[in-house]
Amino acid sequence: MGSEFADVGVNPKLSDNELAMQCTIPMGVTSENVAERYGISREQQDHLAMLSHQKYVAIFVSCREMCCIIMILFVIAFILLIPHTATAV
């Protein structure tokens, strides 16, 4: 058991687990199954995937910008609030 996956570098224990085997369906076949079972066309699925990726990018960019703003505020707070103990020589 499991030898059918050995040539592609997949753990041979995969074929011993029925639930894991159900996850080996290629994405193209999965999308065809979704189209047939739920009436969502491949084009609609592709569009929804694109929207999902666009949302992710927007969130990633805004979080990145927020991290930059937080870092700038931290530096400003550090400069203004931490008393400097430098002594003149």
C-alpha positions in Angstrom: 0.0 0.0 0.0 1.1 3.5 -0.7 3.6 2.6 -3.4 1.7 4.6 -6.1 2.9 7.8 -4.4 6.5 6.8 -3.8 7.7 8.0 -7.3 6.5 11.6 -6.6 7.9 12.0 -3.1 4.6 11.7 -1.2 4.6 9.9 2.1 3.4 6.3 1.4 1.3 6.4 4.6 -1.0 8.8 2.7 -2.8 6.0 0.9 -3.4 4.3 4.2 -5.6 7.2 5.3 -9.0 7.5 3.6 -9.5 11.1 4.5 -6.0 12.0 3.3 -6.7 10.2 0.0 -9.7 12.4 -0.5 -7.4 15.4 -0.5 -5.4 14.2 -3.4 -7.9 15.3 -6.1 -6.3 17.8 -8.5 -7.6 21.4 -8.3 -9.0 21.2 -11.9 -11.0 18.1 -11.0 -12.1 19.7 -7.8 -13.4 22.8 -9.6 -15.3 20.6 -12.1 -16.9 18.8 -9.1 -17.9 22.1 -7.5 -19.3 23.3 -10.9 -21.4 20.1 -11.2 -22.4 19.7 -7.6 -23.2 23.3 -6.7 -23.8 25.0 -10.0 -20.8 27.4 -9.7 -19.1 27.7 -13.1 -15.4 27.5 -13.5 -15.4 31.2 -14.6 -17.3 32.1 -11.4 -14.8 30.1 -9.3 -11.9 31.8 -11.0 -13.5 35.2 -10.4 -14.1 34.4 -6.7 -10.5 33.3 -6.4 -9.3 36.5 -8.0 -11.4 38.6 -5.6 -10.0 36.6 -2.7 -6.4 37.2 -3.8 -7.1 40.9 -4.3 -8.5 41.1 -0.8 -5.4 39.4 0.6 -3.1 41.8 -1.2 -5.0 44.8 0.0 -4.9 43.5 3.6 -1.2 42.7 3.3 -0.3 46.1 2.0 -2.4 47.9 4.6 -0.8 45.8 7.4 2.6 46.5 6.0 1.9 50.2 6.0 0.5 50.0 9.5 3.7 48.3 10.7 5.8 51.1 9.2 3.6 53.7 10.9 3.9 51.9 14.2 7.7 51.7 13.8 7.9 55.4 13.1 5.7 56.2 16.1 7.9 53.9 18.3 11.1 55.7 17.2 9.5 59.1 17.8 8.3 58.0 21.3 11.8 56.6 22.0 13.4 59.9 21.0 10.9 62.2 22.8 10.1 60.1 26.0 13.4 58.4 26.9 15.6 60.8 28.8 19.0 61.1 27.3 21.8 60.9 29.9 24.6 62.1 27.6 27.0 64.3 29.5 29.0 67.0 28.0 32.8 66.6 28.3 
